[in-house]
Amino acid sequence: MLDPPDPPDSPDSPDLAGLRLLAHPLRLRLLSLLTAQAMSAAEAARELGETQANVSYHLRRLHDGGLLELAEEVRVSGGRARRYRHDAASGPSALAAGPTATGVDHRAVAAALAAELQRRAARRRADERGNITDAEVWVDPDEWHAIVETVSGATERLHSAARPPHTPGTIPTSTTLAMFALDDRRSPGTGGGHGGHGGDGAAADERRGR
């Protein structure tokens, strides 16, 4: 089946560049799905339980924004279908090429991440080891940069380890991470911070008074 044409953009459609590309839960799911293999809109729609028209729309937006590459075109009954793949290394360069992100952009992405995390949390396996960490702490800038580099290396390993869905011997996993420095001029607190670190699925510490 051919990929359907994109529906027309609405007048209030977000800019298809920068962080706004990620501000949609389905786009986040598609990027994860297409990390391990190339898929057409029809194939991705079947895997995610979404309509082909909706998936096709978001695939093409992600492709236009540089977060997906056209891996191949395959002949199907009645024409050709395009298969897309996500290269995790394309993320930083594609997002950097967009307009300067605003606070609104960051909040929109955070909302999409939160929505996707809520969906995944309902499927959490209690018998598999996990980790939940939450930290709003003050650290030395050099140490912060080193930690970001360490975590970035771990995420590269995670993306490299990704396999197509339902591959024998694999388990589905979830990782949601956002690391960024804060503007201390907007801090309403007393100058303190908090942090929580948990292995085996332990909950993060809750900040008092929140």
Protein Blocks (a to p, Z undefined) as FASTA:
>chain_A
ZZdddddddfklccfehjllmmcfklmmmmmmmmmpccdfklmmmmnopafklmmmmmmm
mmmnopaccfbdcddehiacddddddfklmmmmmmmmccddfklmmmmmmmmmmmmmmmm
mmpcfkbccddddddddddfklmmmmmmmmmmmmmmmmmmpccehiahiacddddddddd
ddfklpcbeoiacddddeehiacdddehZZ
